[in-house]
Every structure is written in C-alpha cells, then in structure tokens.
Amino acid sequence: MRKLSTSLCAAGLLAMVTAGSAIADSHDDQIALGKAVYMDKSRGNCISCHAIADPDAKLAGNQGPPTLSMKTRFPDKHKLRAQIWDATKNNPLTIMPPLGKHWMLSEEEIDAVVEYIYQF
C-alpha cells in the first residue's frame, strides 16, 4: 500500500511539473503572438503609432504614447486591455482605433498584445 501511495505522489508531482511547463510555454507563445500582432502592419499595426523598447522594433511611430512603463501606467492589466479594446471610451477624440469593438483584432490577439507590452 505504501508503494502505491509513493507512486501516486510521484505521478501527481510529475503532472504538476508538466502543467507548469505548459503554462510557461503558453505564456511565451502568447507574448510571441502579441509581438507579432504589435509589429505586423497588416494586423494590429501598433508599431505605426507607438514606440516600444523592443530592439526588434523598427520605424516606430510617434502619434500615440510610447508603450513604456506599462506596469506603472496601468497597474490594473484589465484597464490596459480595455484601452486597447476601445480607446474611445476614455477619450472620444482619440485617433486610436477601437481594435476590439470593431473586431480588428480577436480577443486572443488583444490578450496577447497586452501580455507583450506589459513587460515593458
């Protein structure tokens, strides 16, 4: 009986480690998707208006605020997501398109962009 209990415990530990690795991979994949959307001129096109401290960012625009110090500017990540989803709620005169409201980006893409820019 003790051998069975030890085996079950080891199996549970292995499952937890594997799940933790999958979550890390998933987060890394989400950040990679966010970066792709941010940089891609045919998708999010964020780079055309917003500078970012990513060395891969080339020819960034300066129409919108730079995506820097995001954790300080948006301590609540949900507010950052809401801003990307529909910036016109906070500022009806903004030139930023309502990327979620007008279905320019999927919910998954918006979540990914939030994760990507939140690290800067």
C-alpha positions in Angstrom: 0.0 0.0 0.0 2.9 2.4 0.8 4.5 1.7 -2.6 1.2 2.6 -4.3 0.9 5.8 -2.3 4.5 6.8 -3.2 3.8 6.1 -6.9 0.7 8.2 -6.9 2.5 11.0 -5.2 5.3 10.9 -7.7 2.8 10.8 -10.6 1.0 13.8 -9.1 4.3 15.7 -8.8 5.2 14.9 -12.4 1.8 16.1 -13.6 2.2 19.4 -11.7 5.7 20.0 -13.2 4.4 19.2 -16.7 1.4 21.5 -16.3 3.7 24.3 -15.0 5.9 23.9 -18.1 2.9 24.0 -20.4 1.7 27.2 -18.7 5.2 28.8 -19.2 5.3 27.7 -22.8 1.8 29.0 -23.3 2.7 32.4 -21.8 5.8 32.6 -24.0 3.7 31.7 -27.0 1.2 34.4 -26.0 4.0 37.0 -25.8 5.3 35.9 -29.2 1.8 36.3 -30.7 1.5 39.7 -29.1 4.8 40.9 -30.5 3.8 39.6 -34.0 0.5 41.5 -33.8 2.1 44.6 -32.4 4.8 44.7 -35.2 2.7 43.5 -38.1 1.4 46.3 -40.3 -1.4 44.2 -41.6 -2.7 43.2 -38.2 -2.5 45.3 -35.1 -0.2 47.8 -36.6 0.6 49.2 -33.2 4.2 50.0 -34.2 3.0 52.6 -36.7 1.9 54.9 -33.8 3.6 53.6 -30.7 7.3 53.4 -29.9 8.4 50.4 -27.7 11.7 49.5 -26.0 12.0 46.3 -28.1 15.2 46.2 -30.1 13.3 44.5 -32.9 11.0 47.5 -33.3 12.0 49.3 -36.4 10.4 52.6 -37.8 8.1 53.1 -34.8 5.7 55.9 -35.0 5.2 58.8 -32.5 1.5 59.6 -32.9 0.5 57.6 -29.8 2.1 57.4 -26.4 5.1 55.1 -26.2 4.4 51.7 -24.7 6.8 52.1 -21.8 6.4 51.7 -18.1 3.1 49.9 -18.7 3.0 48.3 -15.2 3.3 51.7 -13.7 0.9 53.4 -16.1 -1.6 50.5 -15.9 -1.3 48.7 -12.6 -4.6 47.0 -13.4 -4.0 45.0 -16.5 -7.7 44.9 -17.2 -7.7 48.7 -17.8 -4.9 48.3 -20.3 -6.9 45.7 -22.1 -10.0 47.9 -22.1 -7.9 50.7 -23.5 -6.8 48.6 -26.4 -10.3 47.1 -26.9 -11.9 50.5 -27.2 -9.8 53.7 -26.5 -12.8 55.9 -27.4 -14.4 55.1 -24.1 -11.8 57.1 -22.2 -11.2 59.6 -25.0 -13.8 60.0 -27.7 -11.4 62.1 -29.7 -8.6 59.6 -29.8 -7.1 58.6 -33.1 -6.6 55.1 -31.8 -9.0 52.7 -33.5 -11.2 50.6 -31.2 -9.4 47.3 -32.1 -11.8 45.0 -30.2 -15.0 46.9 -30.6 -14.6 46.9 -34.4 -13.2 43.3 -34.5 -9.9 44.4 -36.0 -8.2 42.0 -33.5 -9.5 38.9 -31.9 -9.9 38.6 -28.2 -6.9 36.3 -28.2 -4.8 38.8 -30.1 -5.7 41.6 -27.7 -4.8 39.5 -24.7 -1.5 38.6 -26.4 -0.7 42.3 -27.1 -1.5 43.2 -23.5 1.0 40.5 -22.3 3.6 41.6 -24.8 3.6 45.3 -24.0 3.1 44.8 -20.2 6.7 43.6 -20.0 8.0 47.0 -21.0 
